[in-house]
Amino acid sequence: MKYRRLGSTGFEVSEVGFGAWAIGGDWGTVKDDESMATLRRAVELGVTFFDTADVYGMGRSERLVSRMRRETDKMIVIATKAGRKLQPHIADKYTPENIRAFIEDSLENMGFDSLDLLQLHCPPTEVYYRPELFDTLDRMEREGLIKNYGVSVEKVEEALKAIEYPGVKTVQIIFNMFRQRPKELFFREAKRKNIGIIVRVPLASGLLTGKMSRNTTFDKNDHRYYNRHGEAFDVSETFAGVPFEVGLDAVEEIKKVKPEGMTMAQFALKWILMHDAVSTVIPGGKKLYQVEDNTAASELPPLPESTMAEVERIYETNIKSYVHHRW
C-alpha cells in the first residue's frame, strides 16, 4: 500500500481507503460480523483511511468503524459526515445548533472525544455561500470537538466555493472514468491550496467492476434499486448519475482497453490514482474479496498515456453528454 498526504490535515493516509456506506446497510442486507471481518482485513492490507457518516445505518457504520479502530494499534484516520439527518434537508437547517448536535451524536456513536475529520454531507449549494456556518466549524475546531473539517460535495461549483474558506482542508467529490470534470479546474485549484481530495463513488456503484448486465437485479433496500432516478437523494450518487444501460455499454468499451493483469475494478481505481491531486480513493466493500481486490490497485504499475487517452475518448463519446454539464 502506498500513502499520500491528506492536504494540510497533517495525516498521511493510504491512497486506497475504505468507504463505509455499504456496511451501514444501504446496499442490501449486511451482517455486522461480516462487516467487522472486512474492516479488519482492510487494516491488515494497509488501509488507514475510513470514511463513514452518521446516516449510514443511522450510526451503525460509525459504530463498526470505531470498534475496528479500538482493536488495532495502527494509526487509523476516520472521517465522518453530518447534515443528511436534517428533515427537510434544506439550507436553513444548517444551523450551528444542528451541526453541533450531529457532531456530538457522532462522538457518542464512536466513543471519541474528538473527530479526526468532520465533513458537511453534501449540503444544498446555498450553504456554501453562508460564511457563518464555516465560522461555526472553525470555533468547534478550536474547542477540540473536531481536529479538521471539510466538505463532501455534489458539484464542482460547490467544491470551488468551499475551498475559498481557509478552514476547509478536504473536499470529497465523485470522480471516476464516468465523471471526469473535476480533473479540470478543480484539481488545479485544490493542489494550489493544498486541499486533500477524497474520491468517492470510484466504481460508479459497481458499474465499473464490469460484473453487471442488463439482467442484474438489486434488493429493494439497495439505493441502486430505489434511487435509480434520484427518488431519495441526488442521482449522481447512484451509478455516478449515468443511465444504467448507457453505463453498461461504455463499460464494454473500457474492457477493450484494460491492460492485462488487472481486474476492471483495479483498472478503474488505478485510473483515479494516476491523478496526483487525489489524496485517497474510498471504494466500498462488504466482502473480503472486494477489499483484497481494491487494495491491490495501489501496487499496480502506472497506466500508459495511451490507455489514459483511450478512457478519455470513451468518456467523451459515450458518457460526457449525460453528466458533464450537471455536476
FENBEL-V166603 format. One record per pair of residues at least 6 apart in sequence whose C-alpha atoms are under 7 Angstrom apart, sorted by the first residue. I is the first residue (numbers start at 0). J is the second residue. D is the distance in whole Angstrom. If there is no record, write none. Layout:
<<I & J & D> <I & J & D>>
This chain:
<<0 & 13 & 7> <0 & 45 & 6> <0 & 297 & 6> <0 & 298 & 6> <1 & 13 & 6> <1 & 14 & 6> <1 & 297 & 6> <2 & 11 & 6> <2 & 12 & 5> <2 & 13 & 4> <2 & 14 & 5> <3 & 11 & 5> <3 & 12 & 6> <3 & 13 & 6> <3 & 14 & 6> <3 & 278 & 6> <4 & 10 & 6> <4 & 11 & 5> <4 & 12 & 6> <4 & 278 & 6> <5 & 11 & 6> <5 & 12 & 7> <5 & 195 & 5> <5 & 278 & 5> <6 & 168 & 6> <6 & 169 & 7> <6 & 193 & 5> <6 & 194 & 4> <6 & 195 & 4> <7 & 168 & 6> <7 & 193 & 6> <7 & 194 & 7> <8 & 147 & 7> <8 & 168 & 6> <12 & 47 & 6> <12 & 48 & 6> <13 & 45 & 7> <13 & 46 & 5> <13 & 47 & 5> <13 & 48 & 6> <13 & 279 & 7> <14 & 278 & 6> <14 & 279 & 4> <14 & 280 & 6> <14 & 297 & 7> <15 & 46 & 7> <15 & 279 & 6> <15 & 280 & 5> <15 & 281 & 6> <15 & 294 & 6> <15 & 297 & 7> <16 & 46 & 6> <16 & 47 & 7> <16 & 48 & 5> <16 & 49 & 6> <16 & 279 & 6> <16 & 280 & 6> <16 & 281 & 5> <16 & 282 & 7> <17 & 48 & 6> <17 & 49 & 5> <17 & 50 & 6> <17 & 281 & 5> <17 & 282 & 6> <17 & 283 & 6> <18 & 49 & 6> <18 & 50 & 5> <18 & 51 & 6> <18 & 281 & 5> <18 & 282 & 5> <18 & 283 & 4> <19 & 49 & 7> <19 & 50 & 6> <19 & 51 & 5> <19 & 60 & 6> <19 & 283 & 6> <20 & 51 & 6> <20 & 55 & 6> <20 & 60 & 7> <20 & 283 & 7> <21 & 283 & 6> <21 & 284 & 7> <21 & 285 & 6> <22 & 29 & 6> <22 & 34 & 6> <22 & 60 & 6> <22 & 285 & 6> <23 & 55 & 5> <23 & 56 & 4> <23 & 59 & 6> <23 & 60 & 5> <24 & 56 & 6> <25 & 220 & 6> <25 & 221 & 5> <25 & 222 & 6> <26 & 220 & 7> <26 & 221 & 4> <26 & 222 & 6> <27 & 218 & 6> <27 & 220 & 5> <27 & 221 & 5> <34 & 285 & 6> <35 & 63 & 7> <37 & 285 & 7> <37 & 286 & 6> <37 & 287 & 5> <38 & 67 & 7> <39 & 67 & 7> <40 & 287 & 7> <41 & 290 & 6> <47 & 74 & 7> <47 & 75 & 5> <47 & 76 & 6> <48 & 75 & 6> <48 & 76 & 5> <48 & 77 & 6> <49 & 76 & 6> <49 & 77 & 5> <49 & 78 & 6> <50 & 77 & 6> <50 & 78 & 5> <50 & 79 & 6> <51 & 60 & 6> <51 & 61 & 6> <51 & 78 & 6> <51 & 79 & 5> <51 & 80 & 7> <52 & 61 & 7> <52 & 79 & 5> <52 & 80 & 4> <52 & 81 & 7> <53 & 61 & 7> <53 & 79 & 7> <53 & 80 & 6> <53 & 81 & 6> <53 & 105 & 6> <54 & 83 & 7> <54 & 84 & 6> <58 & 108 & 6> <61 & 108 & 6> <61 & 109 & 6> <62 & 108 & 6> <62 & 109 & 5> <65 & 109 & 5> <68 & 75 & 6> <76 & 115 & 6> <77 & 115 & 6> <77 & 116 & 7> <78 & 115 & 6> <78 & 116 & 5> <78 & 117 & 6> <79 & 116 & 6> <79 & 117 & 5> <79 & 118 & 6> <80 & 117 & 6> <80 & 118 & 5> <80 & 119 & 6> <80 & 120 & 5> <81 & 98 & 7> <81 & 101 & 6> <81 & 118 & 6> <81 & 119 & 5> <81 & 120 & 5> <82 & 98 & 7> <82 & 119 & 6> <82 & 120 & 5> <82 & 122 & 7> <83 & 120 & 6> <85 & 92 & 7> <89 & 123 & 6> <90 & 123 & 6> <90 & 125 & 6> <90 & 126 & 5> <94 & 132 & 7> <95 & 132 & 7> <95 & 135 & 6> <106 & 112 & 6> <106 & 113 & 7> <106 & 114 & 7> <112 & 144 & 7> <113 & 143 & 6> <113 & 144 & 5> <113 & 145 & 5> <113 & 146 & 7> <114 & 144 & 6> <114 & 145 & 5> <114 & 146 & 6> <115 & 145 & 6> <115 & 146 & 5> <115 & 147 & 6> <116 & 145 & 7> <116 & 146 & 6> <116 & 147 & 5> <116 & 148 & 5> <117 & 145 & 7> <117 & 147 & 6> <117 & 148 & 5> <117 & 149 & 6> <118 & 148 & 6> <118 & 149 & 5> <118 & 150 & 5> <118 & 151 & 6> <119 & 149 & 7> <119 & 150 & 5> <119 & 151 & 6> <120 & 150 & 7> <120 & 151 & 5> <121 & 151 & 5> <121 & 152 & 5> <121 & 153 & 6> <124 & 157 & 6> <127 & 157 & 7> <127 & 160 & 6> <127 & 161 & 6> <137 & 166 & 6> <139 & 145 & 6> <140 & 146 & 6> <140 & 147 & 7> <147 & 168 & 7> <148 & 167 & 6> <148 & 168 & 6> <148 & 169 & 7> <149 & 167 & 5> <149 & 168 & 5> <149 & 169 & 5> <149 & 170 & 6> <150 & 169 & 6> <150 & 170 & 5> <150 & 171 & 6> <151 & 170 & 6> <151 & 171 & 4> <151 & 172 & 6> <152 & 158 & 6> <152 & 171 & 6> <152 & 172 & 6> <153 & 172 & 7> <153 & 326 & 6> <154 & 326 & 4> <155 & 181 & 6> <155 & 185 & 7> <155 & 326 & 6> <158 & 170 & 7> <159 & 185 & 6> <161 & 167 & 7> <168 & 194 & 5> <168 & 195 & 6> <169 & 194 & 5> <169 & 195 & 4> <169 & 196 & 6> <170 & 195 & 6> <170 & 196 & 5> <170 & 197 & 6> <171 & 196 & 6> <171 & 197 & 4> <171 & 198 & 6> <171 & 199 & 7> <172 & 197 & 6> <172 & 198 & 5> <172 & 199 & 6> <173 & 198 & 6> <173 & 199 & 5> <173 & 200 & 6> <174 & 181 & 7> <174 & 198 & 6> <174 & 199 & 7> <174 & 201 & 6> <175 & 201 & 5> <175 & 202 & 7> <175 & 271 & 6> <176 & 267 & 7> <176 & 310 & 7> <176 & 314 & 7> <177 & 239 & 7> <177 & 314 & 6> <177 & 318 & 6> <178 & 239 & 7> <180 & 323 & 6> <186 & 276 & 6> <190 & 276 & 6> <195 & 278 & 6> <196 & 276 & 7> <196 & 277 & 5> <196 & 278 & 5> <196 & 279 & 7> <197 & 277 & 7> <197 & 278 & 6> <197 & 279 & 5> <197 & 280 & 6> <198 & 279 & 6> <198 & 280 & 5> <198 & 281 & 6> <199 & 280 & 6> <199 & 281 & 5> <199 & 282 & 7> <200 & 236 & 7> <200 & 239 & 7> <200 & 282 & 7> <201 & 268 & 7> <201 & 280 & 7> <201 & 282 & 6> <202 & 208 & 6> <202 & 264 & 7> <202 & 267 & 7> <203 & 238 & 4> <203 & 239 & 5> <204 & 237 & 6> <204 & 238 & 5> <206 & 238 & 7> <206 & 246 & 7> <206 & 247 & 7> <207 & 250 & 6> <207 & 263 & 7> <207 & 264 & 6> <207 & 267 & 7> <208 & 263 & 5> <208 & 264 & 5> <209 & 250 & 6> <209 & 263 & 6> <212 & 247 & 7> <213 & 244 & 7> <217 & 223 & 7> <217 & 224 & 6> <218 & 224 & 7> <219 & 225 & 6> <222 & 237 & 7> <223 & 237 & 6> <226 & 232 & 7> <226 & 234 & 7> <226 & 237 & 7> <227 & 234 & 7> <227 & 237 & 6> <228 & 234 & 6> <234 & 240 & 5> <240 & 322 & 7> <241 & 321 & 6> <241 & 322 & 7> <249 & 313 & 7> <249 & 317 & 6> <253 & 310 & 7> <256 & 306 & 6> <257 & 266 & 7> <264 & 293 & 7> <265 & 292 & 7> <265 & 293 & 6> <265 & 296 & 5> <268 & 296 & 6> <269 & 296 & 6> <273 & 301 & 7> <284 & 290 & 6>>
